[in-house]
Structures are given as structure tokens and as C-alpha cells.
């Protein structure tokens, strides 16, 4: 497919920078790129599920605690590594050198370089967005930045921070975070309760344990629930969250769905609505790690119930609604990665209710950090490890 003309914006020219000699991305469309990411058939592991036999292939390895991934319009895959590296998965299965221009991250505890998202108008503006833990004000906090991606130069330029969690506090726990574009072009940002500061999750005037909604430049949408109110920060969309590490839009709707970690049990799936309180740490279906009860129990007037919860915990992370043709029986289902559970959960939906769960891939013994549907309709996973991998799920024998 002809892409490179004198009129082609420089940020969508394909990279020639690789960790080792490898094919360039030039000229690869979605189908060519996906078919070119090859692994030896011997590397595939076959696993049984309720509806399909799956081939599980490692299409990349050697990633240090990969956290987030996002497909570019032509099928290239951007991947974050928690210590602060942003890479591209190349057509031969190799990884690019780290992209320059990424801000310094607070790589401590659960902090570091976290999620990544692609601007809906990337083809014309080249903008990518990423969340990270930032050292500031004597502590650390979640921040979101955007920059213009130039794969020819393997760099980000015009990098600017568009959101900073307030207040910045000490500790290395519970940063969240996912960044997700809504259908109207606004950006959802999920921020954790920072562990020892969970009581602040009930305060709608800060960003602790909250979901924010901002415009791509960091400004405030005027239809946010807090606009015009003194008791609710303008950018805050919802409160009462513990540690949201999975989030996605439901295709064909304006619904924003999340999952979040409980303590000892009480992991949740939620449909997030503006101006609502999701209860943490007043209500939960789990208990503290000590075994002590949390707050007032499982319900309180004015606080939302989860759509679904896990007890014991699976430590949910990446989340995606499946819409592809490769697994037609999964269409409309929610796929959620489990860290402690070392599994992929498949939730069957009926309207806005979860009516069934299948737990898959437990034989891999892998912490599944991120879940995404590829342009080829296959399912891609990131495993959270010092030698993390990109896994691809396909119907057995289809490749």
C-alpha cells in the first residue's frame, strides 16, 4: 500500500529503528503487518476453553514489566514498559529501540510508565497519550502526557503534561491507571487511591480514587458533573474507587466500563456514570488483608453496587469488549486479565448484566496485565514479568 509521498505527515512514516537487524515497517498495511509477525509453530501452546481450542503464541518477549499497549491505525503495536520505555512491535516480531522523548517516570513500587492511548485523529496529528507516575511536590502522583510520535526518528516531540493527579502523596501503590478515549473525543483517566490515602476516595474535590474526564488538551468539558459546583472538582467524573487498572468503552454505545482491585476479595466490574459514588472505602465485598472488615459492609444508600465482583480476588487488569470475527461466539463478551489469578476472564453479558464467567489460560501461569483486540480480530495480551511477553490468541490451526 503506497503511503509515503511528499504529502505524507512525517509522524506516520514507518520506523527503521530496531533492537536487532529487522524488516522496516515501510509499506506494511494491517493485513501485511499482522501476517508478518511470525513465530515458530513449535512456540505455540494449545489450550482448551469452553467454546474454542486456542493457539497461544508469544509474538514478542524480553519486555520488562510491560503495562499498556495500543494499536496504531496500520496495525503497529505500541507497548509501554513500567521502567519508562515505549517501544514498537515490528513486523518480524522484534522490538524497536526505546522511543526517545518519554518523560522521566517514578519507577518505584507500582509506579512507572503505565498506559498508552492513540488519538482518534492520529492519522492527521500523530498524537499519542500515556500515563505515568511522576515525582513531584515531595511525593509521587499519576500524570498524563501527550506527544507527537515520529517513528522515522523513533521519538516523541512536543511532549506536554495535560493532567496531574492532586494531591501528590508518598508511597508507591495504587496509581491506577488507564486512559481511554470516549466516542465524543474526550479522555477518561482513572486514578488509584494511593494505598494509605484511601479515605480521600470519598472526596470529590481531589483526584484520589477517582475517574476524571478531560479534553485532549487537558481542558475541562463543560458537561462534566462538577462544572458549576463548589463541592466537586470540574474534571472529576466519579469517585469512590480503589485502584482501576482496566477500562474500556463498550462498542456501539457511550458506556465507559472499568474494573478495579479490591483488597482481599471484592474486585469489581463497574459501569461508570457521571457524578456517582462507587463506595470505596465505605463499602466493599472484600476485607482488609488483615481480615478486618472494610467500612460499613457491602451496601449503603447513595453508593453504587458493582455489576460483577470477585471474591477471592483475581487482581483484574486489562479489559476489552470483543467484537471480532475470529471468535464469533465471543462477540459482545468482556475479556479481563487477572494478575494474581493468572488468567483471562471471559464475561458473558446480557444487557448491562454479567450472566456467566469462564476462566481461561490458567495453564500459562502468567500475570495478564493488558488485553486488546487486534485489527486482525485476534486477542493480544501482555504478561507482567521481568521478561514480559506479547501473547496472541487465535483459533487452533487457523494460522
C-alpha positions, -999 to 999 in steps of 0.1 A, spaced: 0 0 0 15 33 -11 19 55 20 50 77 16 45 107 -6 56 142 -3 22 149 13 25 122 40 29 136 75 63 127 89 48 111 121 32 82 102 63 71 82 72 37 94 102 31 117 135 17 106 150 15 141 152 -20 156 168 -37 185 185 -60 161 185 -61 122 149 -64 112 125 -56 84 112 -20 83 76 -11 88 75 8 55 47 -3 32 30 -27 56 -8 -24 59 -28 -40 87 -30 -74 70 6 -75 59 18 -64 93 -2 -90 112 7 -118 89 44 -108 91 46 -111 129 57 -147 128 67 -173 154 77 -209 150 47 -232 152 66 -251 179 63 -220 201 25 -221 201 7 -237 231 -27 -252 226 -52 -247 253 -89 -258 256 -117 -234 265 -155 -239 267 -160 -227 231 -127 -229 213 -93 -247 212 -68 -218 213 -33 -215 200 -13 -192 223 18 -177 206 44 -155 220 50 -129 193 74 -108 214 94 -113 246 121 -96 266 99 -67 278 105 -55 314 71 -54 331 51 -43 301 20 -24 312 0 -8 283 -4 -14 246 -23 3 217 -25 -4 180 -17 23 156 -40 27 125 -19 5 103 -16 -23 129 18 -14 145 17 -21 183 29 5 208 40 -11 242 49 6 274 74 -9 299 70 2 335 106 14 340 99 41 314 104 27 279 80 30 250 86 5 221 70 -6 188 64 -42 179 80 -47 144 67 -69 116 93 -96 122 83 -98 159 113 -78 170 111 -47 192 122 -12 183 148 6 204 131 27 231 114 58 217 131 90 229 112 119 245 93 100 271 93 120 304 112 107 334 90 84 354 89 75 391 98 38 387 91 26 422 66 1 436 36 0 412 46 33 396 63 39 363 53 43 327 17 29 326 -10 31 299 -9 44 263 -37 55 240 -39 67 204 -56 100 195 -87 93 174 -72 117 148 -38 101 149 -36 98 111 -36 135 108 -20 147 141 3 118 152 -6 123 189 -3 95 215 -12 98 252 4 80 281 0 79 319 29 77 342 39 81 379 57 114 383 78 126 412 67 160 424 58 180 455 78 157 477 58 127 467 45 110 435 13 111 416 -3 100 384 2 123 354 -9 121 317 11 135 289 8 136 251 33 139 224 37 136 186 51 103 176 77 102 148 86 66 141 111 75 114 131 93 142 120 69 169 110 99 190 82 118 207 82 156 202 60 184 216 55 164 248 33 181 273 16 171 305 -21 176 303 -33 162 336 -17 159 371 -33 140 399 -37 162 430 -26 159 457 8 143 452 15 119 481 41 95 492 42 57 486 44 35 455 10 19 455 -23 22 436 -16 47 408 -44 31 385 -43 38 356 -60 37 322 -65 64 297 -94 58 273 -110 80 246 -147 83 246 -168 85 214 -171 122 217 -133 127 217 -130 134 255 -105 114 275 -112 93 306 -84 90 332 -85 65 361 -65 73 392 -60 50 422 -64 58 459 -26 56 465 -30 30 492 -26 48 525 -48 76 514 -79 56 506 -101 78 528 -97 106 503 -115 85 477 -147 99 491 -136 135 485 -148 147 451 -126 178 453 -94 158 446 -82 131 423 -76 103 448 -96 71 438 -114 89 411 -122 89 374 -115 121 355 -128 133 321 -108 159 302 -104 172 267 -74 160 248 -56 193 255 -63 189 293 -91 214 294 -125 206 311 -156 195 292 -184 218 302 -209 190 306 -188 173 334 -208 168 366 -187 191 387 -188 221 364 -205 250 383 -204 232 417 -182 242 446 -182 208 462 -170 187 432 -138 193 411 -145 202 375 -125 173 360 -139 146 383 -164 122 367 -169 97 395 -155 89 430 -152 60 454 -127 39 435 -98 19 449 -74 10 420 -88 9 385 -64 -9 362 -89 -20 335 -111 3 314 -128 4 280 -156 19 260 -184 -6 251 -185 -6 213 -217 8 198 -225 28 230 -213 57 251 -208 34 281 -175 36 300 -167 3 318 -139 -4 343 -126 -30 367 -108 -23 399 -88 -41 425 -104 -49 459 -83 -56 489 -87 -93 500 -116 -100 477 -140 -75 463 -126 -69 429 -152 -51 408 -166 -45 373 -185 -12 371 -204 8 345 -192 43 353 -218 71 353 -212 108 358 -214 122 394 -218 88 411 -200 73 441 -188 37 438 -183 33 475 -146 27 483 -136 25 512 -170 27 528 -185 -4 511 -168 -35 496 -173 -72 490 -138 -79 503 -120 -75 536 -87 -59 546 -55 -80 541 -56 -84 579 -90 -100 577 -107 -70 593 -139 -57 578 -139 -28 554 -161 2 562 -198 -4 567 -202 -37 548 -214 -43 512 -241 -16 507 -250 19 516 -276 43 502 -261 67 477 -233 43 467 -233 22 436 -232 -16 436 -208 -33 412 -221 -50 381 -199 -80 390 -174 -88 417 -148 -115 425 -142 -130 459 -115 -142 463 -96 -117 443 -82 -123 408 -65 -88 407 -81 -77 374 -62 -55 350 -66 -50 312 -101 -51 298 -117 -52 263 -151 -60 247 -146 -85 220 -162 -77 186 -140 -96 160 -148 -124 136 -120 -148 147 -141 -158 177 -177 -153 168 -190 -170 199 -172 -144 220 -187 -113 203 -201 -89 229 -182 -106 257 -158 -88 281 -122 -101 283 -103 -92 315 -68 -101 325 -60 -114 360 -27 -108 377 -29 -128 409 -54 -151 393 -30 -156 363 -60 -160 340 -81 -144 313 -117 -140 324 -145 -141 298 -177 -124 310 -209 -130 291 -232 -100 290 -270 -98 288 -277 -61 285 -257 -44 313 -256 -76 335 -229 -103 336 -247 -137 333 -217 -160 331 -179 -162 336 -153 -185 320 -118 -185 334 -92 -193 307 -54 -196 302 -47 -207 338 -23 -232 324 0 -204 313 10 -194 348 12 -158 336 1 -125 351 -20 -109 324 -16 -72 326 -33 -59 294 -59 -72 269 -66 -59 234 -83 -69 202 -60 -66 172 -70 -53 138 -69 -89 127 -97 -98 152 -73 -119 173 -67 -113 210 -34 -98 222 -22 -100 258 7 -85 278 22 -106 306 36 -87 336 71 -101 343 107 -91 342 108 -110 309 73 -100 298 57 -112 265 31 -102 240 8 -132 235 -16 -137 206 -47 -159 209 -60 -175 177 -84 -204 169 -65 -236 169 -50 -244 135 -61 -211 119 -26 -198 113 
